[in-house]
Amino acid sequence: MIEVRNLSKHYGDKRAVDGISFTANDGEILGFLGPNGAGKSTTMNMLTGYISSTGGQALIDGVDILEDPIKAKKNIGYLPELPPLYMDMTVKEYLNFIYDLKKCKLPRVSHLKDICGLVKIDHVYKRLIRNLSKGYRQRVGLAQALVGNPPVLILDEPTVGLDPKQIIEIRTLIKRLGKNHTVILSSHILSEVQAVCDKIIVINEGRIVADDTETALSDKLTGAHILTAKIEGDTEKVTKAVKAIKGVRKCEKVNERDGVFEYRIESSEGTDIRRELFGSMAAEGWPILELRSAEMSLEDIFLKLTLGDNSQGEADE
């Protein structure tokens, strides 16, 4: 549904976005991450046609946003970080205004009613927008993006100003919308991206440094599948038996509690040793009291990609 080909934006000698390419497929929620100044907002603005690109293409359902902006924008629902609201209008007046602005052909009353029910603003439908809380204004902004039922939704910080309960509700809504829409979600809240998105793009200094699922990125960056296992048994024998399992690269004791040692086990990339580990320990009568993955978190991935080798030091500071 969205295809970006070698997209660039230059401001004089500065390359805000430097030849990036990616795709977002139907029914996919794409998380767009990047530190301040990385080119994230510039990319979002080019995708929506708010600013023009210096080079490359941004295709919305096969339509170039620069060559035929009207046709392309009909397929886009956009929620910027600061929702474009008119404070002197009621919610009803505002959504009807957006309906007319988009030249929507869907049944007006039932369509707007469905949207208000979806984002849970039906009980403030006749209130002035300026009298609403920040959280409800954000919901009204999301409602305007949904007018016309566009196949593509571009959401920039959609949960800003919401309380924890509202954040969970909006996340659930975005997941539901992702089943029938292509969604690009930009957020500084890593846990939000982790909870909602199918795929993650990380942009840094105007270039894409990662484009994959969280699990795949973790595997690529660690270069191994890492498990932490708490095993009861003779430590030397346990270590030797674990190392004998095909695919195990390293096994070391990392902690001890109540006479039971915890082991950090690294296996080769793409190798799952859990079944063999269970079988080997069971054969010797050494119970596995705990087994968990020790893969990189999204925060670790983000820091490593944007700060490189200095990520750990920066995080510690």
Secondary structure, DSSP 4 states (H G I P E B T S, - for coil): -EEEEEEEEEETTEEEEEEEEEEE-TT-EEEEE--TTSSHHHHHHHHTTSS--SEEEEEETTEETTTSHHHHHTTEEEE-SS----TTSBHHHHHHHHHHHTT--S-HHHHHHHHHHHHT-GGGTTSBGGGS-HHHHHHHHHHHHHTT--SEEEEESTTTT--HHHHHHHHHHHHHHTTTSEEEEE-S-HHHHHHH-SEEEEEETTEEEEEE-HHHHHHHHHSEEEEEEEE-S-HHHHHHHHHTSTTEEEEEEEEEETTEEEEEEEEETT---HHHHHHHHHHHT--EEEEEE-PPPHHHHHHHHHHGGGHHHHHH-
